[in-house]
Amino acid sequence: TLAQHRQGTRDEYTAKRLPVELAWSAPFADRDTAFAAERRLKGWSRAKREALMAEVFDRLRRPAANL
């Protein structure tokens, strides 16, 4: 959860980069779908992820709804 990340108890990577804040979220049908979307997002360029967070969808090659 976000609270665990903020406390630094979620994982070592986050604990070394405190404080953290939620930059973007979306609802997913289940955990597997959410993890698949996260893997795709991690493969995106920083500019593309920033466009998603800013909701500047015309800067994305495919709509964010297709995560």
Secondary structure as GFF3:
##gff-version 3
##sequence-region A 1 67
A	DSSP	alpha_helix	2	7	.	.	.	ID=ss1
A	DSSP	alpha_helix	12	15	.	.	.	ID=ss2
A	DSSP	alpha_helix	31	42	.	.	.	ID=ss3
A	DSSP	alpha_helix	46	53	.	.	.	ID=ss4
A	DSSP	three_ten_helix	57	59	.	.	.	ID=ss5
A	DSSP	three_ten_helix	64	66	.	.	.	ID=ss6
###
